[in-house]
Amino acid sequence: MKGRTLDHIGFEVMNLEAFCKKLEASGVKFEKPYSKSHHKDFASAELTDPWGTSLELTEGLSRV
């Protein structure tokens, strides 16, 4: 839910595509599925936890 104390957090994940596939197989729904084209220099995916916090998962951001 927007407006909470914490409404967005990001994590750098190695092997992001495989990690996202594992989450999807477990029933996790992504607002923005894994993609290398959302951003110019790194891959990302976005989902929302049960409390409404937006989670952005990235791979390659540390190289930017």
PDBQT receptor file of N, H, CA, C and O in Angstrom, charges set to zero:
ATOM      1  N   MET A   1       0.830  -1.162   0.000  1.00  0.00    +0.000 N 
ATOM      2  CA  MET A   1       0.000   0.000   0.000  1.00  0.00    +0.000 C 
ATOM      3  C   MET A   1       0.887   1.241   0.000  1.00  0.00    +0.000 C 
ATOM      4  O   MET A   1       1.741   1.390   0.873  1.00  0.00    +0.000 OA
ATOM      5  N   LYS A   2       0.700   2.097  -0.932  1.00  0.00    +0.000 N 
ATOM      6  H   LYS A   2       0.005   1.976  -1.641  1.00  0.00    +0.000 HD
ATOM      7  CA  LYS A   2       1.473   3.336  -0.973  1.00  0.00    +0.000 C 
ATOM      8  C   LYS A   2       1.151   4.184   0.247  1.00  0.00    +0.000 C 
ATOM      9  O   LYS A   2       0.035   4.169   0.766  1.00  0.00    +0.000 OA
ATOM     10  N   GLY A   3       2.155   4.918   0.685  1.00  0.00    +0.000 N 
ATOM     11  H   GLY A   3       3.061   4.930   0.263  1.00  0.00    +0.000 HD
ATOM     12  CA  GLY A   3       1.942   5.797   1.813  1.00  0.00    +0.000 C 
ATOM     13  C   GLY A   3       2.367   5.222   3.150  1.00  0.00    +0.000 C 
ATOM     14  O   GLY A   3       2.362   5.927   4.160  1.00  0.00    +0.000 OA
ATOM     15  N   ARG A   4       2.732   3.959   3.169  1.00  0.00    +0.000 N 
ATOM     16  H   ARG A   4       2.736   3.387   2.349  1.00  0.00    +0.000 HD
ATOM     17  CA  ARG A   4       3.243   3.372   4.407  1.00  0.00    +0.000 C 
ATOM     18  C   ARG A   4       4.661   3.850   4.632  1.00  0.00    +0.000 C 
ATOM     19  O   ARG A   4       5.253   4.481   3.756  1.00  0.00    +0.000 OA
ATOM     20  N   THR A   5       5.205   3.558   5.786  1.00  0.00    +0.000 N 
ATOM     21  H   THR A   5       4.723   3.045   6.497  1.00  0.00    +0.000 HD
ATOM     22  CA  THR A   5       6.569   3.951   6.093  1.00  0.00    +0.000 C 
ATOM     23  C   THR A   5       7.541   3.364   5.084  1.00  0.00    +0.000 C 
ATOM     24  O   THR A   5       8.466   4.045   4.641  1.00  0.00    +0.000 OA
ATOM     25  N   LEU A   6       7.339   2.114   4.721  1.00  0.00    +0.000 N 
ATOM     26  H   LEU A   6       6.587   1.561   5.081  1.00  0.00    +0.000 HD
ATOM     27  CA  LEU A   6       8.176   1.451   3.726  1.00  0.00    +0.000 C 
ATOM     28  C   LEU A   6       7.260   0.931   2.637  1.00  0.00    +0.000 C 
ATOM     29  O   LEU A   6       6.452   0.036   2.884  1.00  0.00    +0.000 OA
ATOM     30  N   ASP A   7       7.373   1.481   1.430  1.00  0.00    +0.000 N 
ATOM     31  H   ASP A   7       8.029   2.208   1.229  1.00  0.00    +0.000 HD
ATOM     32  CA  ASP A   7       6.495   1.009   0.366  1.00  0.00    +0.000 C 
ATOM     33  C   ASP A   7       7.248   0.453  -0.836  1.00  0.00    +0.000 C 
ATOM     34  O   ASP A   7       6.621   0.021  -1.803  1.00  0.00    +0.000 OA
ATOM     35  N   HIS A   8       8.595   0.454  -0.795  1.00  0.00    +0.000 N 
ATOM     36  H   HIS A   8       9.104   0.805  -0.009  1.00  0.00    +0.000 HD
ATOM     37  CA  HIS A   8       9.378  -0.071  -1.913  1.00  0.00    +0.000 C 
ATOM     38  C   HIS A   8      10.759  -0.449  -1.406  1.00  0.00    +0.000 C 
ATOM     39  O   HIS A   8      11.385   0.296  -0.652  1.00  0.00    +0.000 OA
ATOM     40  N   ILE A   9      11.225  -1.617  -1.828  1.00  0.00    +0.000 N 
ATOM     41  H   ILE A   9      10.717  -2.223  -2.440  1.00  0.00    +0.000 HD
ATOM     42  CA  ILE A   9      12.570  -2.060  -1.465  1.00  0.00    +0.000 C 
ATOM     43  C   ILE A   9      13.139  -2.844  -2.646  1.00  0.00    +0.000 C 
ATOM     44  O   ILE A   9      12.394  -3.490  -3.384  1.00  0.00    +0.000 OA
ATOM     45  N   GLY A  10      14.441  -2.786  -2.820  1.00  0.00    +0.000 N 
ATOM     46  H   GLY A  10      15.045  -2.262  -2.221  1.00  0.00    +0.000 HD
ATOM     47  CA  GLY A  10      15.082  -3.481  -3.921  1.00  0.00    +0.000 C 
ATOM     48  C   GLY A  10      16.135  -4.461  -3.431  1.00  0.00    +0.000 C 
ATOM     49  O   GLY A  10      16.782  -4.242  -2.408  1.00  0.00    +0.000 OA
ATOM     50  N   PHE A  11      16.294  -5.550  -4.184  1.00  0.00    +0.000 N 
ATOM     51  H   PHE A  11      15.767  -5.727  -5.016  1.00  0.00    +0.000 HD
ATOM     52  CA  PHE A  11      17.296  -6.563  -3.882  1.00  0.00    +0.000 C 
ATOM     53  C   PHE A  11      18.039  -6.929  -5.156  1.00  0.00    +0.000 C 
ATOM     54  O   PHE A  11      17.417  -7.133  -6.198  1.00  0.00    +0.000 OA
ATOM     55  N   GLU A  12      19.346  -7.014  -5.086  1.00  0.00    +0.000 N 
ATOM     56  H   GLU A  12      19.852  -6.849  -4.239  1.00  0.00    +0.000 HD
ATOM     57  CA  GLU A  12      20.171  -7.506  -6.186  1.00  0.00    +0.000 C 
ATOM     58  C   GLU A  12      20.241  -9.026  -6.043  1.00  0.00    +0.000 C 
ATOM     59  O   GLU A  12      20.617  -9.529  -4.985  1.00  0.00    +0.000 OA
ATOM     60  N   VAL A  13      19.881  -9.761  -7.099  1.00  0.00    +0.000 N 
ATOM     61  H   VAL A  13      19.575  -9.352  -7.959  1.00  0.00    +0.000 HD
ATOM     62  CA  VAL A  13      19.783 -11.220  -7.050  1.00  0.00    +0.000 C 
ATOM     63  C   VAL A  13      20.630 -11.827  -8.163  1.00  0.00    +0.000 C 
ATOM     64  O   VAL A  13      20.493 -11.463  -9.331  1.00  0.00    +0.000 OA
ATOM     65  N   MET A  14      21.503 -12.753  -7.789  1.00  0.00    +0.000 N 
ATOM     66  H   MET A  14      21.614 -13.049  -6.840  1.00  0.00    +0.000 HD
ATOM     67  CA  MET A  14      22.261 -13.483  -8.807  1.00  0.00    +0.000 C 
ATOM     68  C   MET A  14      21.340 -14.511  -9.460  1.00  0.00    +0.000 C 
ATOM     69  O   MET A  14      20.489 -15.095  -8.789  1.00  0.00    +0.000 OA
ATOM     70  N   ASN A  15      21.505 -14.735 -10.758  1.00  0.00    +0.000 N 
ATOM     71  H   ASN A  15      22.197 -14.261 -11.303  1.00  0.00    +0.000 HD
ATOM     72  CA  ASN A  15      20.668 -15.681 -11.509  1.00  0.00    +0.000 C 
ATOM     73  C   ASN A  15      19.187 -15.331 -11.380  1.00  0.00    +0.000 C 
ATOM     74  O   ASN A  15      18.353 -16.179 -11.062  1.00  0.00    +0.000 OA
ATOM     75  N   LEU A  16      18.887 -14.062 -11.633  1.00  0.00    +0.000 N 
ATOM     76  H   LEU A  16      19.565 -13.373 -11.891  1.00  0.00    +0.000 HD
ATOM     77  CA  LEU A  16      17.531 -13.540 -11.426  1.00  0.00    +0.000 C 
ATOM     78  C   LEU A  16      16.482 -14.277 -12.247  1.00  0.00    +0.000 C 
ATOM     79  O   LEU A  16      15.400 -14.567 -11.736  1.00  0.00    +0.000 OA
ATOM     80  N   GLU A  17      16.773 -14.582 -13.488  1.00  0.00    +0.000 N 
ATOM     81  H   GLU A  17      17.652 -14.346 -13.903  1.00  0.00    +0.000 HD
ATOM     82  CA  GLU A  17      15.770 -15.243 -14.325  1.00  0.00    +0.000 C 
ATOM     83  C   GLU A  17      15.361 -16.590 -13.724  1.00  0.00    +0.000 C 
ATOM     84  O   GLU A  17      14.171 -16.894 -13.653  1.00  0.00    +0.000 OA
ATOM     85  N   ALA A  18      16.324 -17.392 -13.297  1.00  0.00    +0.000 N 
ATOM     86  H   ALA A  18      17.292 -17.145 -13.355  1.00  0.00    +0.000 HD
ATOM     87  CA  ALA A  18      16.027 -18.692 -12.686  1.00  0.00    +0.000 C 
ATOM     88  C   ALA A  18      15.278 -18.505 -11.364  1.00  0.00    +0.000 C 
ATOM     89  O   ALA A  18      14.361 -19.267 -11.060  1.00  0.00    +0.000 OA
ATOM     90  N   PHE A  19      15.661 -17.504 -10.582  1.00  0.00    +0.000 N 
ATOM     91  H   PHE A  19      16.406 -16.884 -10.829  1.00  0.00    +0.000 HD
ATOM     92  CA  PHE A  19      14.996 -17.222  -9.313  1.00  0.00    +0.000 C 
ATOM     93  C   PHE A  19      13.526 -16.860  -9.549  1.00  0.00    +0.000 C 
ATOM     94  O   PHE A  19      12.645 -17.334  -8.831  1.00  0.00    +0.000 OA
ATOM     95  N   CYS A  20      13.267 -16.026 -10.546  1.00  0.00    +0.000 N 
ATOM     96  H   CYS A  20      13.982 -15.640 -11.129  1.00  0.00    +0.000 HD
ATOM     97  CA  CYS A  20      11.887 -15.631 -10.861  1.00  0.00    +0.000 C 
ATOM     98  C   CYS A  20      11.065 -16.833 -11.316  1.00  0.00    +0.000 C 
ATOM     99  O   CYS A  20       9.902 -16.969 -10.935  1.00  0.00    +0.000 OA
ATOM    100  N   LYS A  21      11.658 -17.699 -12.121  1.00  0.00    +0.000 N 
ATOM    101  H   LYS A  21      12.603 -17.589 -12.430  1.00  0.00    +0.000 HD
ATOM    102  CA  LYS A  21      10.945 -18.901 -12.573  1.00  0.00    +0.000 C 
ATOM    103  C   LYS A  21      10.582 -19.783 -11.386  1.00  0.00    +0.000 C 
ATOM    104  O   LYS A  21       9.493 -20.355 -11.349  1.00  0.00    +0.000 OA
ATOM    105  N   LYS A  22      11.481 -19.897 -10.421  1.00  0.00    +0.000 N 
ATOM    106  H   LYS A  22      12.366 -19.433 -10.451  1.00  0.00    +0.000 HD
ATOM    107  CA  LYS A  22      11.212 -20.692  -9.223  1.00  0.00    +0.000 C 
ATOM    108  C   LYS A  22      10.067 -20.076  -8.420  1.00  0.00    +0.000 C 
ATOM    109  O   LYS A  22       9.190 -20.796  -7.942  1.00  0.00    +0.000 OA
ATOM    110  N   LEU A  23      10.068 -18.755  -8.268  1.00  0.00    +0.000 N 
ATOM    111  H   LEU A  23      10.780 -18.170  -8.656  1.00  0.00    +0.000 HD
ATOM    112  CA  LEU A  23       8.985 -18.085  -7.551  1.00  0.00    +0.000 C 
ATOM    113  C   LEU A  23       7.651 -18.275  -8.263  1.00  0.00    +0.000 C 
ATOM    114  O   LEU A  23       6.638 -18.567  -7.628  1.00  0.00    +0.000 OA
ATOM    115  N   GLU A  24       7.654 -18.108  -9.592  1.00  0.00    +0.000 N 
ATOM    116  H   GLU A  24       8.477 -17.870 -10.108  1.00  0.00    +0.000 HD
ATOM    117  CA  GLU A  24       6.417 -18.277 -10.364  1.00  0.00    +0.000 C 
ATOM    118  C   GLU A  24       5.878 -19.698 -10.227  1.00  0.00    +0.000 C 
ATOM    119  O   GLU A  24       4.668 -19.896 -10.117  1.00  0.00    +0.000 OA
ATOM    120  N   ALA A  25       6.764 -20.677 -10.233  1.00  0.00    +0.000 N 
ATOM    121  H   ALA A  25       7.747 -20.516 -10.322  1.00  0.00    +0.000 HD
ATOM    122  CA  ALA A  25       6.353 -22.078 -10.079  1.00  0.00    +0.000 C 
ATOM    123  C   ALA A  25       5.735 -22.326  -8.705  1.00  0.00    +0.000 C 
ATOM    124  O   ALA A  25       4.955 -23.262  -8.524  1.00  0.00    +0.000 OA
ATOM    125  N   SER A  26       6.091 -21.481  -7.742  1.00  0.00    +0.000 N 
ATOM    126  H   SER A  26       6.724 -20.721  -7.889  1.00  0.00    +0.000 HD
ATOM    127  CA  SER A  26       5.537 -21.585  -6.387  1.00  0.00    +0.000 C 
ATOM    128  C   SER A  26       4.248 -20.777  -6.227  1.00  0.00    +0.000 C 
ATOM    129  O   SER A  26       3.660 -20.753  -5.145  1.00  0.00    +0.000 OA
ATOM    130  N   GLY A  27       3.808 -20.114  -7.303  1.00  0.00    +0.000 N 
ATOM    131  H   GLY A  27       4.286 -20.133  -8.182  1.00  0.00    +0.000 HD
ATOM    132  CA  GLY A  27       2.556 -19.368  -7.262  1.00  0.00    +0.000 C 
ATOM    133  C   GLY A  27       2.689 -17.874  -7.067  1.00  0.00    +0.000 C 
ATOM    134  O   GLY A  27       1.682 -17.181  -6.927  1.00  0.00    +0.000 OA
ATOM    135  N   VAL A  28       3.916 -17.357  -7.055  1.00  0.00    +0.000 N 
ATOM    136  H   VAL A  28       4.734 -17.920  -7.168  1.00  0.00    +0.000 HD
ATOM    137  CA  VAL A  28       4.123 -15.915  -6.895  1.00  0.00    +0.000 C 
ATOM    138  C   VAL A  28       3.736 -15.203  -8.185  1.00  0.00    +0.000 C 
ATOM    139  O   VAL A  28       4.128 -15.618  -9.276  1.00  0.00    +0.000 OA
ATOM    140  N   LYS A  29       2.970 -14.135  -8.054  1.00  0.00    +0.000 N 
ATOM    141  H   LYS A  29       2.651 -13.798  -7.168  1.00  0.00    +0.000 HD
ATOM    142  CA  LYS A  29       2.544 -13.321  -9.206  1.00  0.00    +0.000 C 
ATOM    143  C   LYS A  29       3.397 -12.055  -9.261  1.00  0.00    +0.000 C 
ATOM    144  O   LYS A  29       3.596 -11.389  -8.245  1.00  0.00    +0.000 OA
ATOM    145  N   PHE A  30       3.895 -11.730 -10.446  1.00  0.00    +0.000 N 
ATOM    146  H   PHE A  30       3.733 -12.271 -11.271  1.00  0.00    +0.000 HD
ATOM    147  CA  PHE A  30       4.723 -10.544 -10.650  1.00  0.00    +0.000 C 
ATOM    148  C   PHE A  30       3.901  -9.439 -11.299  1.00  0.00    +0.000 C 
ATOM    149  O   PHE A  30       3.125  -9.706 -12.217  1.00  0.00    +0.000 OA
ATOM    150  N   GLU A  31       4.062  -8.190 -10.830  1.00  0.00    +0.000 N 
ATOM    151  H   GLU A  31       4.692  -7.973 -10.084  1.00  0.00    +0.000 HD
ATOM    152  CA  GLU A  31       3.450  -7.048 -11.502  1.00  0.00    +0.000 C 
ATOM    153  C   GLU A  31       4.211  -6.765 -12.797  1.00  0.00    +0.000 C 
ATOM    154  O   GLU A  31       3.617  -6.443 -13.826  1.00  0.00    +0.000 OA
ATOM    155  N   LYS A  32       5.532  -6.892 -12.725  1.00  0.00    +0.000 N 
ATOM    156  H   LYS A  32       6.015  -7.153 -11.890  1.00  0.00    +0.000 HD
ATOM    157  CA  LYS A  32       6.392  -6.759 -13.902  1.00  0.00    +0.000 C 
ATOM    158  C   LYS A  32       7.293  -7.983 -13.917  1.00  0.00    +0.000 C 
ATOM    159  O   LYS A  32       8.237  -8.062 -13.131  1.00  0.00    +0.000 OA
ATOM    160  N   PRO A  33       7.017  -8.947 -14.806  1.00  0.00    +0.000 N 
ATOM    161  CA  PRO A  33       7.822 -10.159 -14.836  1.00  0.00    +0.000 C 
ATOM    162  C   PRO A  33       9.271  -9.881 -15.233  1.00  0.00    +0.000 C 
ATOM    163  O   PRO A  33       9.602  -8.786 -15.686  1.00  0.00    +0.000 OA
ATOM    164  N   TYR A  34      10.116 -10.872 -15.059  1.00  0.00    +0.000 N 
ATOM    165  H   TYR A  34       9.848 -11.762 -14.690  1.00  0.00    +0.000 HD
ATOM    166  CA  TYR A  34      11.532 -10.757 -15.414  1.00  0.00    +0.000 C 
ATOM    167  C   TYR A  34      11.681 -10.199 -16.821  1.00  0.00    +0.000 C 
ATOM    168  O   TYR A  34      11.005 -10.630 -17.755  1.00  0.00    +0.000 OA
ATOM    169  N   SER A  35      12.581  -9.232 -16.951  1.00  0.00    +0.000 N 
ATOM    170  H   SER A  35      13.131  -8.882 -16.192  1.00  0.00    +0.000 HD
ATOM    171  CA  SER A  35      12.843  -8.636 -18.260  1.00  0.00    +0.000 C 
ATOM    172  C   SER A  35      14.225  -7.995 -18.269  1.00  0.00    +0.000 C 
ATOM    173  O   SER A  35      14.689  -7.444 -17.270  1.00  0.00    +0.000 OA
ATOM    174  N   LYS A  36      14.860  -8.084 -19.419  1.00  0.00    +0.000 N 
ATOM    175  H   LYS A  36      14.484  -8.531 -20.230  1.00  0.00    +0.000 HD
ATOM    176  CA  LYS A  36      16.121  -7.375 -19.624  1.00  0.00    +0.000 C 
ATOM    177  C   LYS A  36      15.878  -6.040 -20.317  1.00  0.00    +0.000 C 
ATOM    178  O   LYS A  36      16.818  -5.279 -20.545  1.00  0.00    +0.000 OA
ATOM    179  N   SER A  37      14.616  -5.749 -20.656  1.00  0.00    +0.000 N 
ATOM    180  H   SER A  37      13.852  -6.367 -20.472  1.00  0.00    +0.000 HD
ATOM    181  CA  SER A  37      14.335  -4.535 -21.415  1.00  0.00    +0.000 C 
ATOM    182  C   SER A  37      13.627  -3.440 -20.613  1.00  0.00    +0.000 C 
ATOM    183  O   SER A  37      13.430  -2.346 -21.140  1.00  0.00    +0.000 OA
ATOM    184  N   HIS A  38      13.240  -3.692 -19.366  1.00  0.00    +0.000 N 
ATOM    185  H   HIS A  38      13.401  -4.582 -18.937  1.00  0.00    +0.000 HD
ATOM    186  CA  HIS A  38      12.618  -2.630 -18.549  1.00  0.00    +0.000 C 
ATOM    187  C   HIS A  38      13.615  -1.492 -18.320  1.00  0.00    +0.000 C 
ATOM    188  O   HIS A  38      13.237  -0.321 -18.266  1.00  0.00    +0.000 OA
ATOM    189  N   HIS A  39      14.896  -1.856 -18.185  1.00  0.00    +0.000 N 
ATOM    190  H   HIS A  39      15.202  -2.807 -18.229  1.00  0.00    +0.000 HD
ATOM    191  CA  HIS A  39      15.960  -0.894 -17.933  1.00  0.00    +0.000 C 
ATOM    192  C   HIS A  39      17.063  -1.125 -18.963  1.00  0.00    +0.000 C 
ATOM    193  O   HIS A  39      17.216  -2.235 -19.472  1.00  0.00    +0.000 OA
ATOM    194  N   LYS A  40      17.807  -0.109 -19.261  1.00  0.00    +0.000 N 
ATOM    195  H   LYS A  40      17.682   0.793 -18.847  1.00  0.00    +0.000 HD
ATOM    196  CA  LYS A  40      18.843  -0.191 -20.297  1.00  0.00    +0.000 C 
ATOM    197  C   LYS A  40      19.999  -1.110 -19.917  1.00  0.00    +0.000 C 
ATOM    198  O   LYS A  40      20.484  -1.867 -20.758  1.00  0.00    +0.000 OA
ATOM    199  N   ASP A  41      20.454  -1.057 -18.650  1.00  0.00    +0.000 N 
ATOM    200  H   ASP A  41      20.060  -0.443 -17.966  1.00  0.00    +0.000 HD
ATOM    201  CA  ASP A  41      21.695  -1.718 -18.279  1.00  0.00    +0.000 C 
ATOM    202  C   ASP A  41      21.570  -2.910 -17.336  1.00  0.00    +0.000 C 
ATOM    203  O   ASP A  41      22.586  -3.504 -16.974  1.00  0.00    +0.000 OA
ATOM    204  N   PHE A  42      20.362  -3.277 -16.928  1.00  0.00    +0.000 N 
ATOM    205  H   PHE A  42      19.537  -2.795 -17.222  1.00  0.00    +0.000 HD
ATOM    206  CA  PHE A  42      20.226  -4.391 -15.996  1.00  0.00    +0.000 C 
ATOM    207  C   PHE A  42      18.852  -5.039 -16.118  1.00  0.00    +0.000 C 
ATOM    208  O   PHE A  42      17.905  -4.425 -16.609  1.00  0.00    +0.000 OA
ATOM    209  N   ALA A  43      18.755  -6.288 -15.665  1.00  0.00    +0.000 N 
ATOM    210  H   ALA A  43      19.524  -6.787 -15.266  1.00  0.00    +0.000 HD
ATOM    211  CA  ALA A  43      17.496  -7.031 -15.673  1.00  0.00    +0.000 C 
ATOM    212  C   ALA A  43      16.734  -6.740 -14.387  1.00  0.00    +0.000 C 
ATOM    213  O   ALA A  43      17.332  -6.397 -13.367  1.00  0.00    +0.000 OA
ATOM    214  N   SER A  44      15.405  -6.880 -14.440  1.00  0.00    +0.000 N 
ATOM    215  H   SER A  44      14.919  -7.158 -15.269  1.00  0.00    +0.000 HD
ATOM    216  CA  SER A  44      14.608  -6.636 -13.238  1.00  0.00    +0.000 C 
ATOM    217  C   SER A  44      13.272  -7.364 -13.296  1.00  0.00    +0.000 C 
ATOM    218  O   SER A  44      12.840  -7.841 -14.345  1.00  0.00    +0.000 OA
ATOM    219  N   ALA A  45      12.635  -7.431 -12.131  1.00  0.00    +0.000 N 
ATOM    220  H   ALA A  45      12.986  -7.044 -11.278  1.00  0.00    +0.000 HD
ATOM    221  CA  ALA A  45      11.280  -7.959 -11.982  1.00  0.00    +0.000 C 
ATOM    222  C   ALA A  45      10.688  -7.262 -10.765  1.00  0.00    +0.000 C 
ATOM    223  O   ALA A  45      11.419  -6.852  -9.864  1.00  0.00    +0.000 OA
ATOM    224  N   GLU A  46       9.359  -7.126 -10.738  1.00  0.00    +0.000 N 
ATOM    225  H   GLU A  46       8.765  -7.459 -11.470  1.00  0.00    +0.000 HD
ATOM    226  CA  GLU A  46       8.704  -6.475  -9.597  1.00  0.00    +0.000 C 
ATOM    227  C   GLU A  46       7.504  -7.286  -9.139  1.00  0.00    +0.000 C 
ATOM    228  O   GLU A  46       6.737  -7.810  -9.947  1.00  0.00    +0.000 OA
ATOM    229  N   LEU A  47       7.359  -7.377  -7.818  1.00  0.00    +0.000 N 
ATOM    230  H   LEU A  47       7.981  -6.951  -7.161  1.00  0.00    +0.000 HD
ATOM    231  CA  LEU A  47       6.221  -8.040  -7.208  1.00  0.00    +0.000 C 
ATOM    232  C   LEU A  47       5.841  -7.283  -5.943  1.00  0.00    +0.000 C 
ATOM    233  O   LEU A  47       6.566  -6.392  -5.501  1.00  0.00    +0.000 OA
ATOM    234  N   THR A  48       4.705  -7.643  -5.367  1.00  0.00    +0.000 N 
ATOM    235  H   THR A  48       4.116  -8.367  -5.726  1.00  0.00    +0.000 HD
ATOM    236  CA  THR A  48       4.234  -6.996  -4.140  1.00  0.00    +0.000 C 
ATOM    237  C   THR A  48       4.051  -8.056  -3.072  1.00  0.00    +0.000 C 
ATOM    238  O   THR A  48       3.437  -9.094  -3.320  1.00  0.00    +0.000 OA
ATOM    239  N   ASP A  49       4.586  -7.797  -1.876  1.00  0.00    +0.000 N 
ATOM    240  H   ASP A  49       5.084  -6.954  -1.675  1.00  0.00    +0.000 HD
ATOM    241  CA  ASP A  49       4.433  -8.763  -0.793  1.00  0.00    +0.000 C 
ATOM    242  C   ASP A  49       3.027  -8.678  -0.202  1.00  0.00    +0.000 C 
ATOM    243  O   ASP A  49       2.275  -7.765  -0.543  1.00  0.00    +0.000 OA
ATOM    244  N   PRO A  50       2.659  -9.612   0.676  1.00  0.00    +0.000 N 
ATOM    245  CA  PRO A  50       1.294  -9.622   1.230  1.00  0.00    +0.000 C 
ATOM    246  C   PRO A  50       0.915  -8.368   2.007  1.00  0.00    +0.000 C 
ATOM    247  O   PRO A  50      -0.275  -8.129   2.214  1.00  0.00    +0.000 OA
ATOM    248  N   TRP A  51       1.869  -7.562   2.444  1.00  0.00    +0.000 N 
ATOM    249  H   TRP A  51       2.836  -7.756   2.277  1.00  0.00    +0.000 HD
ATOM    250  CA  TRP A  51       1.592  -6.347   3.205  1.00  0.00    +0.000 C 
ATOM    251  C   TRP A  51       1.575  -5.108   2.321  1.00  0.00    +0.000 C 
ATOM    252  O   TRP A  51       1.424  -3.993   2.820  1.00  0.00    +0.000 OA
ATOM    253  N   GLY A  52       1.730  -5.297   0.998  1.00  0.00    +0.000 N 
ATOM    254  H   GLY A  52       1.852  -6.203   0.593  1.00  0.00    +0.000 HD
ATOM    255  CA  GLY A  52       1.636  -4.184   0.070  1.00  0.00    +0.000 C 
ATOM    256  C   GLY A  52       2.947  -3.515  -0.272  1.00  0.00    +0.000 C 
ATOM    257  O   GLY A  52       2.955  -2.492  -0.955  1.00  0.00    +0.000 OA
ATOM    258  N   THR A  53       4.068  -4.073   0.192  1.00  0.00    +0.000 N 
ATOM    259  H   THR A  53       4.062  -4.905   0.747  1.00  0.00    +0.000 HD
ATOM    260  CA  THR A  53       5.367  -3.486  -0.124  1.00  0.00    +0.000 C 
ATOM    261  C   THR A  53       5.821  -3.950  -1.498  1.00  0.00    +0.000 C 
ATOM    262  O   THR A  53       5.833  -5.149  -1.777  1.00  0.00    +0.000 OA
ATOM    263  N   SER A  54       6.189  -3.026  -2.344  1.00  0.00    +0.000 N 
ATOM    264  H   SER A  54       6.180  -2.052  -2.118  1.00  0.00    +0.000 HD
ATOM    265  CA  SER A  54       6.688  -3.332  -3.679  1.00  0.00    +0.000 C 
ATOM    266  C   SER A  54       8.139  -3.799  -3.578  1.00  0.00    +0.000 C 
ATOM    267  O   SER A  54       8.975  -3.126  -2.976  1.00  0.00    +0.000 OA
ATOM    268  N   LEU A  55       8.428  -4.956  -4.171  1.00  0.00    +0.000 N 
ATOM    269  H   LEU A  55       7.749  -5.503  -4.660  1.00  0.00    +0.000 HD
ATOM    270  CA  LEU A  55       9.779  -5.507  -4.174  1.00  0.00    +0.000 C 
ATOM    271  C   LEU A  55      10.322  -5.479  -5.594  1.00  0.00    +0.000 C 
ATOM    272  O   LEU A  55       9.716  -6.037  -6.509  1.00  0.00    +0.000 OA
ATOM    273  N   GLU A  56      11.449  -4.836  -5.773  1.00  0.00    +0.000 N 
ATOM    274  H   GLU A  56      11.941  -4.382  -5.029  1.00  0.00    +0.000 HD
ATOM    275  CA  GLU A  56      12.106  -4.816  -7.079  1.00  0.00    +0.000 C 
ATOM    276  C   GLU A  56      13.335  -5.697  -6.986  1.00  0.00    +0.000 C 
ATOM    277  O   GLU A  56      14.211  -5.474  -6.150  1.00  0.00    +0.000 OA
ATOM    278  N   LEU A  57      13.394  -6.696  -7.848  1.00  0.00    +0.000 N 
ATOM    279  H   LEU A  57      12.683  -6.877  -8.527  1.00  0.00    +0.000 HD
ATOM    280  CA  LEU A  57      14.528  -7.599  -7.908  1.00  0.00    +0.000 C 
ATOM    281  C   LEU A  57      15.350  -7.211  -9.129  1.00  0.00    +0.000 C 
ATOM    282  O   LEU A  57      14.797  -7.040 -10.215  1.00  0.00    +0.000 OA
ATOM    283  N   THR A  58      16.659  -7.071  -8.968  1.00  0.00    +0.000 N 
ATOM    284  H   THR A  58      17.108  -7.210  -8.086  1.00  0.00    +0.000 HD
ATOM    285  CA  THR A  58      17.519  -6.668 -10.079  1.00  0.00    +0.000 C 
ATOM    286  C   THR A  58      18.698  -7.617 -10.205  1.00  0.00    +0.000 C 
ATOM    287  O   THR A  58      19.071  -8.300  -9.250  1.00  0.00    +0.000 OA
ATOM    288  N   GLU A  59      19.282  -7.650 -11.402  1.00  0.00    +0.000 N 
ATOM    289  H   GLU A  59      18.979  -7.096 -12.177  1.00  0.00    +0.000 HD
ATOM    290  CA  GLU A  59      20.537  -8.344 -11.632  1.00  0.00    +0.000 C 
ATOM    291  C   GLU A  59      21.355  -7.487 -12.583  1.00  0.00    +0.000 C 
ATOM    292  O   GLU A  59      20.906  -7.145 -13.677  1.00  0.00    +0.000 OA
ATOM    293  N   GLY A  60      22.549  -7.147 -12.154  1.00  0.00    +0.000 N 
ATOM    294  H   GLY A  60      22.913  -7.425 -11.265  1.00  0.00    +0.000 HD
ATOM    295  CA  GLY A  60      23.427  -6.317 -12.984  1.00  0.00    +0.000 C 
ATOM    296  C   GLY A  60      23.459  -4.867 -12.562  1.00  0.00    +0.000 C 
ATOM    297  O   GLY A  60      24.241  -4.089 -13.108  1.00  0.00    +0.000 OA
ATOM    298  N   LEU A  61      22.645  -4.484 -11.618  1.00  0.00    +0.000 N 
ATOM    299  H   LEU A  61      22.010  -5.116 -11.174  1.00  0.00    +0.000 HD
ATOM    300  CA  LEU A  61      22.620  -3.091 -11.152  1.00  0.00    +0.000 C 
ATOM    301  C   LEU A  61      23.957  -2.726 -10.505  1.00  0.00    +0.000 C 
ATOM    302  O   LEU A  61      24.397  -1.579 -10.594  1.00  0.00    +0.000 OA
ATOM    303  N   SER A  62      24.595  -3.683  -9.863  1.00  0.00    +0.000 N 
ATOM    304  H   SER A  62      24.237  -4.615  -9.791  1.00  0.00    +0.000 HD
ATOM    305  CA  SER A  62      25.867  -3.419  -9.200  1.00  0.00    +0.000 C 
ATOM    306  C   SER A  62      26.975  -3.072 -10.203  1.00  0.00    +0.000 C 
ATOM    307  O   SER A  62      27.998  -2.508  -9.816  1.00  0.00    +0.000 OA
ATOM    308  N   ARG A  63      26.781  -3.405 -11.489  1.00  0.00    +0.000 N 
ATOM    309  H   ARG A  63      25.950  -3.863 -11.803  1.00  0.00    +0.000 HD
ATOM    310  CA  ARG A  63      27.770  -3.087 -12.518  1.00  0.00    +0.000 C 
ATOM    311  C   ARG A  63      27.558  -1.708 -13.131  1.00  0.00    +0.000 C 
ATOM    312  O   ARG A  63      28.429  -1.204 -13.839  1.00  0.00    +0.000 OA
ATOM    313  N   VAL A  64      26.414  -1.101 -12.865  1.00  0.00    +0.000 N 
ATOM    314  H   VAL A  64      25.706  -1.511 -12.290  1.00  0.00    +0.000 HD
ATOM    315  CA  VAL A  64      26.068   0.184 -13.475  1.00  0.00    +0.000 C 
ATOM    316  C   VAL A  64      26.799   1.299 -12.772  1.00  0.00    +0.000 C 
ATOM    317  O   VAL A  64      26.643   2.465 -13.135  1.00  0.00    +0.000 OA
TER     318      VAL A  64
